[in-house]
Amino acid sequence: MLYGLDRLESFKKDGWVLLVEGESDCWTAWYHGIPALGLPGKTHWKS
């Protein structure tokens, strides 16, 4: 599940989105006005 999917509609006007690792990277990107969706971080990965 991608973090930030609730913002996807607002990102459509940009025409692109940055994929980052984790929630905190999303928050940083959003703070700087960068459209971003977060992939689960390595601590959430199960082998």
Secondary structure as UniProt FT lines:
FT   HELIX           5..7
FT   HELIX           8..11
FT   TURN            12..15
FT   STRAND          18..21
FT   HELIX           23..31
FT   TURN            32..33
FT   STRAND          36..39
FT   HELIX           42..44
//
